[in-house]
Amino acid sequence: MASVPGVRRVHLSPREITAFGSHGVTMVSPGRVRGPVPGFGVHLATFAAGAVVGRHETRLWQLLAVVSGGGWAAGADGVRVPLAAGDAVLWQPGELHESGSDAGMVAVLVESPVVPVPDAG
């Protein structure tokens, strides 16, 4: 980590997501907090063209907000809902879901033990 007066520069290492049959997705976690909120995290996910995060249950509340590009998300019913930059989806703890992109997408994911969007729970 290089340090400049007044600025603390850090390197965020992406990791490939392969769980649940996922492919084509890398993620960095710039907002992972070890406490005082156990489980809270902010992640930046980059979906390549044709990428999928396979169907799985959430442990916590999970918000996926599309920053650029576009893709889709599906809940327990498996119906794919199209997403574009500025769109977001929210899954509650225990909810089955999956997401992906045909052409590529960048999304911010927020995981939290409490609903991360006021009036959404």
C-alpha positions as a Markdown table, in Angstrom:
| # | Residue | x | y | z |
|---|---|---|---|---|
| 1 | Met | 0.0 | 0.0 | 0.0 |
| 2 | Ala | 1.5 | 3.3 | -1.1 |
| 3 | Ser | 0.8 | 6.3 | 1.1 |
| 4 | Val | 0.6 | 10.0 | 0.0 |
| 5 | Pro | 0.1 | 12.8 | 2.6 |
| 6 | Gly | -3.6 | 13.2 | 3.1 |
| 7 | Val | -4.5 | 10.1 | 0.9 |
| 8 | Arg | -4.4 | 6.5 | 1.8 |
| 9 | Arg | -4.2 | 4.5 | -1.4 |
| 10 | Val | -5.1 | 0.8 | -1.2 |
| 11 | His | -5.1 | -2.0 | -3.8 |
| 12 | Leu | -8.4 | -3.9 | -4.2 |
| 13 | Ser | -7.7 | -7.4 | -5.5 |
| 14 | Pro | -10.6 | -8.9 | -7.6 |
| 15 | Arg | -11.6 | -12.5 | -7.1 |
| 16 | Glu | -13.5 | -14.8 | -9.4 |
| 17 | Ile | -16.9 | -16.0 | -8.2 |
| 18 | Thr | -17.3 | -19.7 | -9.0 |
| 19 | Ala | -19.8 | -20.9 | -6.3 |
| 20 | Phe | -23.2 | -22.1 | -7.3 |
| 21 | Gly | -22.1 | -22.7 | -10.9 |
| 22 | Ser | -21.2 | -19.1 | -11.4 |
| 23 | His | -19.0 | -18.0 | -14.2 |
| 24 | Gly | -17.6 | -14.8 | -15.8 |
| 25 | Val | -18.0 | -12.7 | -12.6 |
| 26 | Thr | -15.2 | -11.0 | -10.6 |
| 27 | Met | -15.7 | -9.1 | -7.4 |
| 28 | Val | -13.8 | -6.7 | -5.1 |
| 29 | Ser | -15.0 | -5.9 | -1.6 |
| 30 | Pro | -14.1 | -2.3 | -0.8 |
| 31 | Gly | -16.6 | -2.0 | 2.1 |
| 32 | Arg | -16.2 | -5.2 | 4.0 |
| 33 | Val | -16.7 | -4.3 | 7.7 |
| 34 | Arg | -15.7 | -6.8 | 10.4 |
| 35 | Gly | -17.7 | -4.9 | 13.1 |
| 36 | Pro | -19.7 | -3.5 | 14.7 |
| 37 | Val | -22.2 | -4.9 | 12.1 |
| 38 | Pro | -21.4 | -8.6 | 11.5 |
| 39 | Gly | -21.9 | -9.6 | 7.9 |
| 40 | Phe | -22.2 | -6.0 | 6.5 |
| 41 | Gly | -20.3 | -5.7 | 3.2 |
| 42 | Val | -20.2 | -3.7 | 0.0 |
| 43 | His | -18.9 | -5.4 | -3.1 |
| 44 | Leu | -18.2 | -4.3 | -6.7 |
| 45 | Ala | -19.1 | -7.1 | -9.2 |
| 46 | Thr | -18.0 | -7.1 | -12.8 |
| 47 | Phe | -20.1 | -9.4 | -15.0 |
| 48 | Ala | -18.5 | -10.4 | -18.3 |
| 49 | Ala | -20.7 | -11.0 | -21.4 |
| 50 | Gly | -22.6 | -14.2 | -20.7 |
| 51 | Ala | -21.8 | -14.2 | -17.0 |
| 52 | Val | -24.0 | -15.8 | -14.3 |
| 53 | Val | -24.1 | -15.9 | -10.6 |
| 54 | Gly | -25.9 | -19.2 | -10.1 |
| 55 | Arg | -29.1 | -19.7 | -8.1 |
| 56 | His | -28.5 | -19.6 | -4.3 |
| 57 | Glu | -30.1 | -18.4 | -1.0 |
| 58 | Thr | -29.1 | -15.2 | 0.5 |
| 59 | Arg | -27.8 | -15.3 | 4.1 |
| 60 | Leu | -28.6 | -11.6 | 4.7 |
| 61 | Trp | -30.5 | -8.8 | 3.0 |
| 62 | Gln | -28.8 | -8.2 | -0.4 |
| 63 | Leu | -29.2 | -5.2 | -2.7 |
| 64 | Leu | -27.8 | -5.3 | -6.2 |
| 65 | Ala | -27.5 | -1.9 | -7.9 |
| 66 | Val | -26.5 | -1.7 | -11.5 |
| 67 | Val | -23.8 | 1.0 | -12.2 |
| 68 | Ser | -23.1 | 0.4 | -15.9 |
| 69 | Gly | -24.2 | -2.0 | -18.6 |
| 70 | Gly | -27.2 | -4.2 | -18.2 |
| 71 | Gly | -28.2 | -7.6 | -17.2 |
| 72 | Trp | -31.0 | -9.5 | -15.4 |
| 73 | Ala | -32.0 | -10.8 | -12.0 |
| 74 | Ala | -34.4 | -13.6 | -10.9 |
| 75 | Gly | -36.0 | -14.3 | -7.6 |
| 76 | Ala | -37.5 | -17.5 | -6.3 |
| 77 | Asp | -39.9 | -17.7 | -9.2 |
| 78 | Gly | -37.0 | -17.9 | -11.7 |
| 79 | Val | -38.4 | -15.1 | -13.9 |
| 80 | Arg | -35.6 | -13.0 | -15.3 |
| 81 | Val | -36.2 | -9.2 | -14.9 |
| 82 | Pro | -34.1 | -7.0 | -17.1 |
| 83 | Leu | -31.8 | -4.5 | -15.4 |
| 84 | Ala | -30.1 | -1.3 | -16.6 |
| 85 | Ala | -27.8 | 1.3 | -15.1 |
| 86 | Gly | -29.7 | 2.9 | -12.2 |
| 87 | Asp | -31.9 | -0.1 | -11.5 |
| 88 | Ala | -31.6 | -2.1 | -8.3 |
| 89 | Val | -33.1 | -5.3 | -6.8 |
| 90 | Leu | -33.5 | -6.3 | -3.2 |
| 91 | Trp | -33.5 | -9.9 | -1.9 |
| 92 | Gln | -34.5 | -10.7 | 1.7 |
| 93 | Pro | -32.6 | -13.3 | 3.9 |
| 94 | Gly | -33.2 | -16.8 | 2.7 |
| 95 | Glu | -34.5 | -15.8 | -0.7 |
| 96 | Leu | -33.4 | -17.9 | -3.7 |
| 97 | His | -32.0 | -15.7 | -6.5 |
| 98 | Glu | -29.6 | -15.5 | -9.4 |
| 99 | Ser | -28.3 | -12.7 | -11.7 |
| 100 | Gly | -26.4 | -12.4 | -14.9 |
| 101 | Ser | -25.6 | -10.4 | -18.0 |
| 102 | Asp | -25.7 | -11.1 | -21.7 |
| 103 | Ala | -23.5 | -8.1 | -22.7 |
| 104 | Gly | -21.6 | -7.1 | -19.5 |
| 105 | Met | -22.6 | -5.2 | -16.4 |
| 106 | Val | -21.0 | -3.6 | -13.3 |
| 107 | Ala | -23.0 | -3.7 | -10.1 |
| 108 | Val | -22.6 | -2.7 | -6.5 |
| 109 | Leu | -23.8 | -5.3 | -4.0 |
| 110 | Val | -24.7 | -4.4 | -0.4 |
| 111 | Glu | -25.1 | -7.2 | 2.1 |
| 112 | Ser | -26.6 | -6.4 | 5.5 |
| 113 | Pro | -28.3 | -8.0 | 8.5 |
| 114 | Val | -30.8 | -5.2 | 8.4 |
| 115 | Val | -32.7 | -4.0 | 5.3 |
| 116 | Pro | -30.3 | -1.6 | 3.5 |
| 117 | Val | -33.0 | 0.4 | 1.8 |
| 118 | Pro | -35.4 | 2.5 | 4.0 |
| 119 | Asp | -39.1 | 1.5 | 3.7 |
| 120 | Ala | -38.2 | -1.6 | 1.5 |
| 121 | Gly | -38.6 | -4.3 | 4.1 |
